[in-house]
Amino acid sequence: MFTSPRRRAALLAAAAMLLPPLSAANAQLRAPRAAPRSRVTAPSVSLPSETPPAAAPAPAAAEPALPALPANALNEGVAAVVNDEIISTYDLRQRMRLLVLTSGVQPTQDNLQQLEQQALRGLVDEHLQVQELRKVGKRQKVDLLAEDKEVDDEIGDLAKQNNLTFAQMKASFAASGVDIQTLRDQIRTQISWQRLISGLYGSRVRVGDDQVTGQLQRISAQASQAQYQVGEIFLEANRAGGMNQALAGANQLIAQLQQGAPFPAVARQFSSAPTAANGGDAGWISAAQAAPEVAQALENLRVGQLSAPIQVNDGVYVVYLRDKQAASGQTMVSLKQLAVRLDKDATADQVAGATAALKALRPQITGCDNVEAVAGKAPGVVAADLGEAEINDLRGPFKEAAQQLNANQVSEPIRTDVGVHLVAVCSKRAGGAKVPSRADIQNRLYAEQLSVMSRRYLRDLRTSATIEAR
């Protein structure tokens, strides 16, 4: 159906409706890595959420908040009507369960309404898309809806991404109360919509050499600035039911992310930003490309941290700092520490005792790999990963140690107002922007244009449709 894997990836990004893998550990981006960047605004306050672990089972009180499905669920009632087509309450509940299963978000009494609204929005959009596909297909005398084999191939790929057979994935769905037909319907709509967008707009998209060259020149000009790889989730106030609802939804998503829900999966299912199709990956940006609030937040965030919810004119953002590159001429350093906690007014004997204890441990540290193990054998000594930062952003003796030491070397004991520390340098690397290839830039620009056309088409369908929620 598509001319190349790269072109197919671009079309997938343009659809802006990709399913995330079922397993957080195997989550993969099925669209170009560098998604079209939208401007985000984030606070300087950050939440200490390091790379999240695999989602753990939720406490009993937070589990299945989704209402049980009675045997006669097919005849329950009407959730919405889209141009005289009914979305049943059974369909809505099935989609809610699919949303939970594929995003990693655990249902609670607090987020049930958010899950319901997101599921209903998805079903409404898909009904509009299928209606348009049938209308265009009838006019052109061709069936645009994907065949069963295409759907089966996509489900097979999804199963492989999660190291599952089709039978195992079907059993996983059944155990979660999800009819596999719910997934089939969603995938069929995705494939068919991609075909329509490709047929209508694919041949019109032109990415010239001058566009690619201009992009490369801008990236090179920004090499003197720090670069941030940003993930974003944007909750549009109008779609969420108002600003207060968007803020509440953002807080709920942050809580789920901290509990282990994978950021790419949550972004795909909940974000209204164009980057949703790419797992919320906004790519590499410099401070000059972002609003002042964004620049301040990114400077204060450590790699792997989330921002607090940030309200903008039309919604709320949650920003995740995936990675950071120092500016050209700067050096990035990764540090760990061993420390004995002491108040700044500790006695001289207490300071001397802590210093002696750390000096005795220092020869045992062979590198960053055994810092935690060494600390674990010494009462009162704690280890901490300080992450990666520009050396110029460090202060006092920590900066001096980072400048003087090489990788896998350890400082002498350092006294601060909070204790006595040994600082271990894990790695050093030169800063500077990562410059993508011309092919990567061309692919990104192509995907961006298709994405804009796809969103505009669907927006027009929503505007002209008669939609009634019950």
DRENDO-1510 file (C-alpha; in Angstrom, 1 decimal, always signed):
<recs>
REC; n; res; u; v; w
REC; 1; MET; +0.0; +0.0; +0.0 .
REC; 2; PHE; +2.9; +2.4; +0.7 .
REC; 3; THR; +6.0; +2.9; -1.4 .
REC; 4; SER; +8.6; +2.5; +1.4 .
REC; 5; PRO; +8.9; +1.9; +5.1 .
REC; 6; ARG; +9.9; +5.5; +5.7 .
REC; 7; ARG; +6.9; +6.8; +3.8 .
REC; 8; ARG; +4.6; +4.4; +5.7 .
REC; 9; ALA; +6.0; +5.7; +9.0 .
REC; 10; ALA; +5.2; +9.3; +7.9 .
REC; 11; LEU; +1.7; +8.3; +7.0 .
REC; 12; LEU; +1.3; +6.6; +10.4 .
REC; 13; ALA; +2.4; +9.8; +12.1 .
REC; 14; ALA; -0.1; +11.8; +10.0 .
REC; 15; ALA; -3.0; +9.7; +11.1 .
REC; 16; ALA; -2.3; +10.8; +14.7 .
REC; 17; MET; -4.2; +7.8; +16.1 .
REC; 18; LEU; -1.6; +5.0; +16.6 .
REC; 19; LEU; -2.1; +2.3; +19.1 .
REC; 20; PRO; +0.6; +2.0; +21.7 .
REC; 21; PRO; +2.1; -1.5; +22.5 .
REC; 22; LEU; +0.5; -3.4; +25.3 .
REC; 23; SER; +3.7; -3.7; +27.3 .
REC; 24; ALA; +5.6; -0.7; +28.6 .
REC; 25; ALA; +8.9; -2.6; +28.4 .
REC; 26; ASN; +8.4; -3.1; +24.6 .
REC; 27; ALA; +7.0; +0.3; +23.8 .
REC; 28; GLN; +8.3; +1.3; +20.4 .
REC; 29; LEU; +7.7; +4.4; +18.2 .
REC; 30; ARG; +6.1; +3.5; +14.9 .
REC; 31; ALA; +6.5; +6.9; +13.5 .
REC; 32; PRO; +9.5; +9.1; +12.7 .
REC; 33; ARG; +11.6; +9.8; +15.8 .
REC; 34; ALA; +11.6; +13.6; +15.2 .
REC; 35; ALA; +7.9; +14.5; +15.3 .
REC; 36; PRO; +6.7; +17.9; +14.2 .
REC; 37; ARG; +7.4; +20.2; +17.2 .
REC; 38; SER; +4.7; +22.3; +18.7 .
REC; 39; ARG; +5.5; +25.1; +21.1 .
REC; 40; VAL; +4.9; +24.0; +24.7 .
REC; 41; THR; +4.9; +25.9; +27.9 .
REC; 42; ALA; +6.0; +24.4; +31.2 .
REC; 43; PRO; +6.7; +25.5; +34.7 .
REC; 44; SER; +10.0; +25.6; +36.5 .
REC; 45; VAL; +8.6; +23.3; +39.2 .
REC; 46; SER; +9.5; +19.7; +38.4 .
REC; 47; LEU; +8.3; +16.4; +39.7 .
REC; 48; PRO; +11.1; +13.9; +40.5 .
REC; 49; SER; +10.0; +11.1; +38.1 .
REC; 50; GLU; +13.0; +9.2; +36.8 .
REC; 51; THR; +12.6; +6.8; +33.9 .
REC; 52; PRO; +9.5; +5.0; +35.0 .
REC; 53; PRO; +9.6; +1.3; +35.8 .
REC; 54; ALA; +7.2; -1.2; +34.4 .
REC; 55; ALA; +3.7; -0.5; +35.7 .
REC; 56; ALA; +3.0; -2.2; +39.0 .
REC; 57; PRO; -0.4; -3.5; +40.1 .
REC; 58; ALA; -2.5; -0.7; +41.5 .
REC; 59; PRO; -3.7; -0.8; +45.1 .
REC; 60; ALA; -6.9; -2.7; +45.7 .
REC; 61; ALA; -8.8; +0.6; +46.3 .
REC; 62; ALA; -7.8; +2.0; +42.9 .
REC; 63; GLU; -8.7; -1.1; +40.9 .
REC; 64; PRO; -11.3; -1.9; +38.6 .
REC; 65; ALA; -13.3; +1.3; +38.6 .
REC; 66; LEU; -14.7; +0.4; +35.3 .
REC; 67; PRO; -18.3; -0.8; +35.8 .
REC; 68; ALA; -19.0; -4.5; +35.2 .
REC; 69; LEU; -20.6; -5.5; +31.9 .
REC; 70; PRO; -23.9; -7.3; +32.2 .
REC; 71; ALA; -24.7; -10.2; +29.9 .
REC; 72; ASN; -27.1; -8.1; +27.9 .
REC; 73; ALA; -24.6; -5.3; +27.4 .
REC; 74; LEU; -25.2; -5.2; +23.7 .
REC; 75; ASN; -28.7; -3.8; +24.4 .
REC; 76; GLU; -27.8; -1.5; +27.2 .
REC; 77; GLY; -28.3; +1.9; +25.6 .
REC; 78; VAL; -27.0; +4.8; +23.6 .
REC; 79; ALA; -23.9; +6.7; +24.6 .
REC; 80; ALA; -23.9; +9.1; +21.6 .
REC; 81; VAL; -25.3; +9.6; +18.2 .
REC; 82; VAL; -23.0; +10.7; +15.3 .
REC; 83; ASN; -24.9; +11.8; +12.2 .
REC; 84; ASP; -27.7; +9.3; +13.1 .
REC; 85; GLU; -25.2; +6.5; +13.8 .
REC; 86; ILE; -25.4; +5.1; +17.3 .
REC; 87; ILE; -22.4; +4.6; +19.7 .
REC; 88; SER; -23.7; +2.1; +22.3 .
REC; 89; THR; -22.8; +2.1; +25.9 .
REC; 90; TYR; -21.3; -1.3; +25.3 .
REC; 91; ASP; -19.0; +0.1; +22.6 .
REC; 92; LEU; -18.0; +2.9; +25.0 .
REC; 93; ARG; -17.1; +0.6; +27.9 .
REC; 94; GLN; -15.1; -1.7; +25.5 .
REC; 95; ARG; -13.2; +1.3; +24.3 .
REC; 96; MET; -12.5; +2.4; +27.8 .
REC; 97; ARG; -11.1; -1.0; +28.6 .
REC; 98; LEU; -9.0; -0.9; +25.5 .
REC; 99; LEU; -7.7; +2.5; +26.5 .
REC; 100; VAL; -6.7; +1.2; +29.9 .
REC; 101; LEU; -5.0; -1.9; +28.5 .
REC; 102; THR; -3.0; +0.0; +25.8 .
REC; 103; SER; -2.0; +3.1; +27.8 .
REC; 104; GLY; -1.0; +1.6; +31.0 .
REC; 105; VAL; -3.2; +4.1; +32.9 .
REC; 106; GLN; -4.9; +2.3; +35.9 .
REC; 107; PRO; -8.6; +3.1; +36.3 .
REC; 108; THR; -9.5; +4.9; +39.6 .
REC; 109; GLN; -12.6; +6.7; +40.8 .
REC; 110; ASP; -10.7; +10.0; +40.1 .
REC; 111; ASN; -9.9; +9.4; +36.5 .
REC; 112; LEU; -13.0; +7.4; +35.3 .
REC; 113; GLN; -14.6; +10.5; +33.8 .
REC; 114; GLN; -11.4; +11.4; +32.0 .
REC; 115; LEU; -11.1; +7.8; +30.6 .
REC; 116; GLU; -14.8; +7.9; +29.5 .
REC; 117; GLN; -14.4; +11.3; +27.7 .
REC; 118; GLN; -11.2; +10.2; +25.9 .
REC; 119; ALA; -12.8; +6.9; +24.8 .
REC; 120; LEU; -15.9; +8.7; +23.6 .
REC; 121; ARG; -13.9; +11.3; +21.7 .
REC; 122; GLY; -12.0; +8.5; +20.0 .
REC; 123; LEU; -15.2; +6.6; +19.0 .
REC; 124; VAL; -16.8; +9.8; +17.7 .
REC; 125; ASP; -13.8; +10.6; +15.5 .
REC; 126; GLU; -13.7; +7.1; +14.2 .
REC; 127; HIS; -17.4; +7.1; +13.3 .
REC; 128; LEU; -16.8; +10.4; +11.4 .
REC; 129; GLN; -13.8; +8.9; +9.6 .
REC; 130; VAL; -15.7; +5.7; +8.6 .
REC; 131; GLN; -18.6; +7.7; +7.4 .
REC; 132; GLU; -16.3; +9.9; +5.2 .
REC; 133; LEU; -14.5; +6.8; +3.9 .
REC; 134; ARG; -17.8; +5.3; +2.8 .
REC; 135; LYS; -18.9; +8.6; +1.2 .
REC; 136; VAL; -15.7; +9.1; -0.7 .
REC; 137; GLY; -15.6; +5.4; -1.7 .
REC; 138; LYS; -19.1; +5.5; -3.0 .
REC; 139; ARG; -18.3; +8.6; -5.0 .
REC; 140; GLN; -15.2; +7.0; -6.5 .
REC; 141; LYS; -16.8; +3.5; -6.8 .
REC; 142; VAL; -14.0; +1.9; -4.7 .
REC; 143; ASP; -14.0; +0.3; -1.2 .
REC; 144; LEU; -11.6; +2.3; +1.0 .
REC; 145; LEU; -12.2; +0.2; +4.1 .
REC; 146; ALA; -9.2; -2.1; +4.9 .
REC; 147; GLU; -9.6; -5.8; +4.3 .
REC; 148; ASP; -9.4; -8.4; +7.0 .
REC; 149; LYS; -5.9; -9.5; +5.9 .
REC; 150; GLU; -4.5; -5.9; +6.4 .
REC; 151; VAL; -6.1; -5.8; +9.8 .
REC; 152; ASP; -4.7; -9.2; +10.7 .
REC; 153; ASP; -1.2; -8.1; +9.6 .
REC; 154; GLU; -1.3; -5.0; +11.8 .
REC; 155; ILE; -2.5; -7.1; +14.8 .
REC; 156; GLY; +0.3; -9.6; +14.1 .
REC; 157; ASP; +2.9; -6.7; +14.1 .
REC; 158; LEU; +1.4; -5.4; +17.4 .
REC; 159; ALA; +1.7; -8.9; +19.0 .
REC; 160; LYS; +5.3; -9.2; +17.8 .
REC; 161; GLN; +6.2; -5.9; +19.3 .
REC; 162; ASN; +5.1; -7.2; +22.7 .
REC; 163; ASN; +6.7; -10.6; +22.2 .
REC; 164; LEU; +3.3; -12.3; +22.0 .
REC; 165; THR; +1.6; -14.6; +19.7 .
REC; 166; PHE; -1.9; -13.6; +18.4 .
REC; 167; ALA; -3.5; -16.2; +20.7 .
REC; 168; GLN; -1.6; -14.8; +23.7 .
REC; 169; MET; -2.6; -11.3; +22.9 .
REC; 170; LYS; -6.2; -12.3; +22.4 .
REC; 171; ALA; -6.1; -14.1; +25.8 .
REC; 172; SER; -4.7; -10.9; +27.4 .
REC; 173; PHE; -7.5; -8.9; +26.0 .
REC; 174; ALA; -10.1; -11.4; +27.1 .
REC; 175; ALA; -8.6; -11.4; +30.7 .
REC; 176; SER; -9.1; -7.6; +30.7 .
REC; 177; GLY; -12.7; -7.8; +29.5 .
REC; 178; VAL; -11.8; -6.5; +26.0 .
REC; 179; ASP; -13.4; -8.1; +22.9 .
REC; 180; ILE; -10.6; -8.4; +20.3 .
REC; 181; GLN; -13.1; -7.0; +17.8 .
REC; 182; THR; -12.8; -3.6; +19.5 .
REC; 183; LEU; -9.1; -3.6; +18.5 .
REC; 184; ARG; -9.9; -4.8; +15.0 .
REC; 185; ASP; -12.4; -2.0; +14.5 .
REC; 186; GLN; -9.9; +0.6; +15.6 .
REC; 187; ILE; -7.1; -0.7; +13.5 .
REC; 188; ARG; -9.4; -1.0; +10.4 .
REC; 189; THR; -10.3; +2.7; +10.8 .
REC; 190; GLN; -6.6; +3.7; +11.2 .
REC; 191; ILE; -5.5; +1.8; +8.1 .
REC; 192; SER; -8.4; +3.1; +6.0 .
REC; 193; TRP; -7.9; +6.7; +7.1 .
REC; 194; GLN; -4.2; +6.5; +6.3 .
REC; 195; ARG; -5.2; +5.3; +2.8 .
REC; 196; LEU; -7.6; +8.2; +2.3 .
REC; 197; ILE; -5.1; +10.8; +3.5 .
REC; 198; SER; -2.4; +9.2; +1.3 .
REC; 199; GLY; -4.6; +9.2; -1.8 .
REC; 200; LEU; -5.9; +12.7; -1.3 .
REC; 201; TYR; -2.8; +14.5; -0.2 .
REC; 202; GLY; +0.3; +12.2; -0.5 .
REC; 203; SER; +1.1; +13.3; -4.0 .
REC; 204; ARG; +0.6; +17.0; -3.2 .
REC; 205; VAL; +3.2; +17.0; -0.4 .
REC; 206; ARG; +6.5; +18.4; -1.7 .
REC; 207; VAL; +9.6; +18.7; +0.4 .
REC; 208; GLY; +12.2; +20.7; -1.5 .
REC; 209; ASP; +15.9; +20.6; -1.1 .
REC; 210; ASP; +15.8; +24.3; -0.1 .
REC; 211; GLN; +13.5; +23.3; +2.9 .
REC; 212; VAL; +15.9; +20.6; +4.0 .
REC; 213; THR; +18.9; +22.8; +3.6 .
REC; 214; GLY; +17.2; +25.6; +5.6 .
REC; 215; GLN; +16.4; +23.2; +8.4 .
REC; 216; LEU; +19.9; +22.0; +8.5 .
REC; 217; GLN; +21.2; +25.6; +8.7 .
REC; 218; ARG; +18.9; +26.4; +11.6 .
REC; 219; ILE; +20.0; +23.4; +13.5 .
REC; 220; SER; +23.7; +24.2; +12.9 .
REC; 221; ALA; +23.1; +27.8; +14.1 .
REC; 222; GLN; +21.6; +26.5; +17.3 .
REC; 223; ALA; +24.6; +24.4; +18.1 .
REC; 224; SER; +25.9; +27.1; +20.4 .
REC; 225; GLN; +22.8; +26.6; +22.6 .
REC; 226; ALA; +21.8; +23.8; +25.0 .
REC; 227; GLN; +19.5; +21.3; +23.3 .
REC; 228; TYR; +16.6; +19.5; +25.1 .
REC; 229; GLN; +14.8; +16.4; +23.9 .
REC; 230; VAL; +11.3; +17.1; +25.1 .
REC; 231; GLY; +8.2; +14.9; +25.5 .
REC; 232; GLU; +4.9; +16.6; +25.8 .
REC; 233; ILE; +1.3; +15.9; +26.6 .
REC; 234; PHE; -1.2; +18.6; +25.8 .
REC; 235; LEU; -4.8; +18.5; +27.1 .
REC; 236; GLU; -7.0; +20.9; +25.1 .
REC; 237; ALA; -9.4; +22.8; +27.4 .
REC; 238; ASN; -12.3; +22.7; +24.9 .
REC; 239; ARG; -12.0; +19.0; +24.4 .
REC; 240; ALA; -11.6; +18.3; +28.1 .
REC; 241; GLY; -14.7; +20.3; +29.1 .
REC; 242; GLY; -12.9; +23.4; +30.4 .
REC; 243; MET; -9.7; +24.6; +31.9 .
REC; 244; ASN; -10.4; +23.1; +35.3 .
REC; 245; GLN; -11.1; +19.7; +33.9 .
REC; 246; ALA; -7.9; +19.9; +31.8 .
REC; 247; LEU; -5.8; +20.8; +34.9 .
REC; 248; ALA; -7.4; +18.0; +36.9 .
REC; 249; GLY; -6.8; +15.6; +34.0 .
REC; 250; ALA; -3.1; +16.6; +33.8 .
REC; 251; ASN; -2.7; +15.9; +37.5 .
REC; 252; GLN; -4.3; +12.5; +37.1 .
REC; 253; LEU; -2.0; +11.6; +34.2 .
REC; 254; ILE; +1.1; +12.8; +36.2 .
REC; 255; ALA; +0.0; +10.5; +39.1 .
REC; 256; GLN; -0.3; +7.6; +36.6 .
REC; 257; LEU; +3.1; +8.3; +35.0 .
REC; 258; GLN; +4.7; +8.3; +38.5 .
REC; 259; GLN; +3.1; +5.0; +39.2 .
REC; 260; GLY; +4.7; +3.5; +36.0 .
REC; 261; ALA; +2.4; +4.2; +33.1 .
REC; 262; PRO; +4.7; +4.7; +30.0 .
REC; 263; PHE; +4.9; +8.3; +28.8 .
REC; 264; PRO; +4.7; +7.4; +25.0 .
REC; 265; ALA; +1.6; +5.3; +25.5 .
REC; 266; VAL; -0.1; +7.9; +27.6 .
REC; 267; ALA; +0.8; +10.7; +25.2 .
REC; 268; ARG; -0.6; +8.7; +22.2 .
REC; 269; GLN; -3.9; +8.1; +23.9 .
REC; 270; PHE; -4.5; +11.4; +25.7 .
REC; 271; SER; -2.5; +14.2; +24.1 .
REC; 272; SER; -4.1; +16.6; +21.7 .
REC; 273; ALA; -0.7; +17.9; +20.4 .
REC; 274; PRO; +0.4; +16.9; +16.9 .
REC; 275; THR; +3.2; +14.9; +18.6 .
REC; 276; ALA; +0.8; +12.4; +20.1 .
REC; 277; ALA; +1.2; +10.0; +17.2 .
REC; 278; ASN; +4.9; +9.9; +18.0 .
REC; 279; GLY; +4.5; +9.2; +21.7 .
REC; 280; GLY; +4.7; +12.9; +22.6 .
REC; 281; ASP; +8.2; +13.3; +21.3 .
REC; 282; ALA; +8.7; +16.9; +20.4 .
REC; 283; GLY; +12.3; +16.3; +19.3 .
REC; 284; TRP; +15.3; +18.4; +20.1 .
REC; 285; ILE; +14.7; +22.1; +20.8 .
REC; 286; SER; +16.8; +24.9; +22.1 .
REC; 287; ALA; +15.8; +27.4; +24.8 .
REC; 288; ALA; +15.5; +30.1; +22.1 .
REC; 289; GLN; +12.8; +28.0; +20.3 .
REC; 290; ALA; +10.6; +27.8; +23.4 .
REC; 291; ALA; +8.6; +30.2; +25.4 .
REC; 292; PRO; +10.5; +31.7; +28.4 .
REC; 293; GLU; +8.6; +29.5; +30.8 .
REC; 294; VAL; +9.7; +26.4; +28.9 .
REC; 295; ALA; +13.3; +27.5; +28.9 .
REC; 296; GLN; +13.3; +28.1; +32.6 .
REC; 297; ALA; +11.6; +24.7; +33.3 .
REC; 298; LEU; +14.0; +22.8; +31.0 .
REC; 299; GLU; +17.0; +24.4; +32.7 .
REC; 300; ASN; +15.7; +23.3; +36.1 .
REC; 301; LEU; +14.6; +19.7; +35.1 .
REC; 302; ARG; +17.0; +16.8; +35.3 .
REC; 303; VAL; +16.9; +14.2; +32.6 .
REC; 304; GLY; +14.0; +11.8; +33.3 .
REC; 305; GLN; +11.8; +14.4; +35.2 .
REC; 306; LEU; +8.3; +15.6; +34.6 .
REC; 307; SER; +7.1; +19.2; +34.9 .
REC; 308; ALA; +4.1; +20.1; +36.9 .
REC; 309; PRO; +0.9; +20.9; +34.9 .
REC; 310; ILE; +1.2; +24.2; +33.1 .
REC; 311; GLN; -1.8; +26.3; +32.0 .
REC; 312; VAL; -1.7; +28.1; +28.7 .
REC; 313; ASN; -4.4; +30.0; +26.9 .
REC; 314; ASP; -6.1; +26.9; +25.3 .
REC; 315; GLY; -5.1; +24.1; +27.6 .
REC; 316; VAL; -2.6; +22.4; +29.9 .
REC; 317; TYR; +0.8; +20.9; +29.1 .
REC; 318; VAL; +2.9; +18.3; +30.9 .
REC; 319; VAL; +6.5; +18.3; +29.8 .
REC; 320; TYR; +9.0; +15.4; +30.1 .
REC; 321; LEU; +12.8; +16.0; +29.7 .
REC; 322; ARG; +14.0; +12.9; +27.8 .
REC; 323; ASP; +17.6; +14.0; +27.3 .
REC; 324; LYS; +19.9; +17.1; +27.2 .
REC; 325; GLN; +22.9; +18.2; +25.1 .
REC; 326; ALA; +25.2; +20.9; +26.3 .
REC; 327; ALA; +26.0; +23.8; +24.1 .
REC; 328; SER; +29.1; +23.6; +21.9 .
REC; 329; GLY; +32.1; +24.3; +24.0 .
REC; 330; GLN; +30.4; +23.0; +27.1 .
REC; 331; THR; +30.9; +19.6; +28.8 .
REC; 332; MET; +28.2; +17.4; +30.2 .
REC; 333; VAL; +29.1; +15.3; +33.3 .
REC; 334; SER; +27.2; +12.5; +34.9 .
REC; 335; LEU; +27.7; +12.2; +38.7 .
REC; 336; LYS; +27.0; +9.9; +41.6 .
REC; 337; GLN; +27.7; +10.5; +45.3 .
REC; 338; LEU; +28.1; +8.8; +48.7 .
REC; 339; ALA; +27.1; +11.0; +51.6 .
REC; 340; VAL; +26.8; +11.1; +55.3 .
REC; 341; ARG; +24.0; +13.5; +56.3 .
REC; 342; LEU; +25.0; +16.2; +58.8 .
REC; 343; ASP; +23.5; +19.5; +59.7 .
REC; 344; LYS; +25.5; +22.7; +59.0 .
REC; 345; ASP; +26.0; +23.2; +62.7 .
REC; 346; ALA; +27.3; +19.7; +63.3 .
REC; 347; THR; +30.2; +19.5; +65.7 .
REC; 348; ALA; +33.8; +19.2; +64.6 .
REC; 349; ASP; +34.0; +15.6; +65.9 .
REC; 350; GLN; +30.9; +14.6; +63.9 .
REC; 351; VAL; +32.4; +16.1; +60.7 .
REC; 352; ALA; +35.7; +14.4; +61.3 .
REC; 353; GLY; +34.0; +11.1; +61.9 .
REC; 354; ALA; +32.0; +11.3; +58.7 .
REC; 355; THR; +35.1; +12.4; +56.7 .
REC; 356; ALA; +37.1; +9.5; +58.1 .
REC; 357; ALA; +34.3; +7.0; +57.2 .
REC; 358; LEU; +34.1; +8.3; +53.6 .
REC; 359; LYS; +37.9; +8.3; +53.2 .
REC; 360; ALA; +37.9; +4.6; +54.2 .
REC; 361; LEU; +35.3; +3.8; +51.6 .
REC; 362; ARG; +36.9; +5.8; +48.8 .
REC; 363; PRO; +39.5; +3.1; +47.7 .
REC; 364; GLN; +36.6; +0.6; +47.4 .
REC; 365; ILE; +34.9; +2.6; +44.7 .
REC; 366; THR; +36.1; +1.3; +41.4 .
REC; 367; GLY; +33.6; +3.3; +39.3 .
REC; 368; CYS; +30.0; +4.3; +39.3 .
REC; 369; ASP; +28.8; +0.7; +38.9 .
REC; 370; ASN; +29.6; -0.2; +42.6 .
REC; 371; VAL; +28.8; +3.1; +44.3 .
REC; 372; GLU; +25.5; +1.8; +45.7 .
REC; 373; ALA; +27.0; -1.5; +46.7 .
REC; 374; VAL; +29.8; +0.2; +48.7 .
REC; 375; ALA; +27.3; +2.5; +50.4 .
REC; 376; GLY; +25.1; -0.4; +51.3 .
REC; 377; LYS; +27.8; -1.9; +53.4 .
REC; 378; ALA; +28.4; +1.2; +55.5 .
REC; 379; PRO; +25.9; +2.3; +58.2 .
REC; 380; GLY; +24.8; +5.9; +57.9 .
REC; 381; VAL; +26.2; +6.2; +54.3 .
REC; 382; VAL; +23.7; +6.8; +51.5 .
REC; 383; ALA; +24.2; +6.7; +47.7 .
REC; 384; ALA; +22.5; +8.9; +45.1 .
REC; 385; ASP; +22.5; +9.3; +41.4 .
REC; 386; LEU; +22.9; +13.0; +40.7 .
REC; 387; GLY; +22.2; +12.6; +37.0 .
REC; 388; GLU; +23.8; +14.5; +34.1 .
REC; 389; ALA; +24.3; +18.3; +34.0 .
REC; 390; GLU; +26.5; +20.9; +32.4 .
REC; 391; ILE; +29.6; +21.5; +34.4 .
REC; 392; ASN; +29.0; +25.2; +34.4 .
REC; 393; ASP; +25.6; +24.6; +36.0 .
REC; 394; LEU; +27.2; +23.0; +39.1 .
REC; 395; ARG; +28.3; +25.0; +42.1 .
REC; 396; GLY; +31.3; +25.2; +44.5 .
REC; 397; PRO; +33.3; +22.0; +45.2 .
REC; 398; PHE; +31.0; +19.9; +43.1 .
REC; 399; LYS; +31.9; +21.9; +40.1 .
REC; 400; GLU; +35.6; +21.8; +40.9 .
REC; 401; ALA; +35.4; +18.0; +41.3 .
REC; 402; ALA; +33.6; +17.6; +38.0 .
REC; 403; GLN; +36.2; +19.8; +36.2 .
REC; 404; GLN; +39.3; +18.1; +37.7 .
REC; 405; LEU; +38.3; +14.4; +37.7 .
REC; 406; ASN; +38.0; +12.0; +34.8 .
REC; 407; ALA; +35.4; +9.3; +34.3 .
REC; 408; ASN; +35.4; +6.7; +37.1 .
REC; 409; GLN; +37.4; +8.9; +39.4 .
REC; 410; VAL; +36.2; +9.9; +42.9 .
REC; 411; SER; +36.7; +13.1; +44.8 .
REC; 412; GLU; +38.1; +13.6; +48.3 .
REC; 413; PRO; +35.4; +14.2; +51.0 .
REC; 414; ILE; +33.4; +17.4; +50.4 .
REC; 415; ARG; +31.7; +19.3; +53.2 .
REC; 416; THR; +28.4; +21.0; +52.5 .
REC; 417; ASP; +25.6; +22.4; +54.7 .
REC; 418; VAL; +23.8; +19.1; +54.4 .
REC; 419; GLY; +26.6; +16.6; +55.0 .
REC; 420; VAL; +29.9; +15.2; +53.8 .
REC; 421; HIS; +30.1; +13.8; +50.3 .
REC; 422; LEU; +32.2; +11.7; +47.9 .
REC; 423; VAL; +31.5; +12.6; +44.3 .
REC; 424; ALA; +32.1; +10.0; +41.6 .
REC; 425; VAL; +32.3; +11.1; +37.9 .
REC; 426; CYS; +30.6; +8.5; +35.8 .
REC; 427; SER; +31.1; +10.1; +32.3 .
REC; 428; LYS; +32.0; +13.2; +30.5 .
REC; 429; ARG; +31.0; +14.2; +27.0 .
REC; 430; ALA; +31.2; +17.3; +24.8 .
REC; 431; GLY; +28.1; +19.3; +24.2 .
REC; 432; GLY; +26.6; +20.3; +20.9 .
REC; 433; ALA; +23.4; +19.7; +18.9 .
REC; 434; LYS; +22.8; +16.4; +17.3 .
REC; 435; VAL; +22.4; +17.1; +13.6 .
REC; 436; PRO; +20.0; +14.7; +11.8 .
REC; 437; SER; +20.6; +13.5; +8.3 .
REC; 438; ARG; +19.0; +15.1; +5.3 .
REC; 439; ALA; +16.8; +12.0; +4.9 .
REC; 440; ASP; +15.6; +12.3; +8.5 .
REC; 441; ILE; +14.7; +16.0; +8.0 .
REC; 442; GLN; +12.9; +15.3; +4.7 .
REC; 443; ASN; +10.9; +12.5; +6.4 .
REC; 444; ARG; +10.0; +14.8; +9.3 .
REC; 445; LEU; +8.8; +17.6; +7.1 .
REC; 446; TYR; +6.8; +15.2; +4.9 .
REC; 447; ALA; +5.1; +13.7; +8.0 .
REC; 448; GLU; +4.4; +17.2; +9.4 .
REC; 449; GLN; +2.6; +18.3; +6.3 .
REC; 450; LEU; +0.5; +15.2; +6.1 .
REC; 451; SER; -0.3; +15.5; +9.8 .
REC; 452; VAL; -1.6; +19.0; +9.4 .
REC; 453; MET; -3.8; +17.9; +6.5 .
REC; 454; SER; -5.2; +15.0; +8.4 .
REC; 455; ARG; -6.1; +17.0; +11.5 .
REC; 456; ARG; -7.7; +19.8; +9.4 .
REC; 457; TYR; -9.8; +17.2; +7.5 .
REC; 458; LEU; -11.0; +15.6; +10.7 .
REC; 459; ARG; -11.7; +19.0; +12.3 .
REC; 460; ASP; -13.9; +20.0; +9.3 .
REC; 461; LEU; -15.8; +16.7; +9.7 .
REC; 462; ARG; -16.5; +17.5; +13.4 .
REC; 463; THR; -17.6; +21.0; +12.6 .
REC; 464; SER; -20.2; +19.9; +10.0 .
REC; 465; ALA; -21.4; +16.8; +11.9 .
REC; 466; THR; -24.4; +16.4; +14.1 .
REC; 467; ILE; -23.1; +14.9; +17.3 .
REC; 468; GLU; -25.3; +14.2; +20.4 .
REC; 469; ALA; -23.9; +12.7; +23.6 .
REC; 470; ARG; -26.4; +11.0; +25.8 .
</recs>
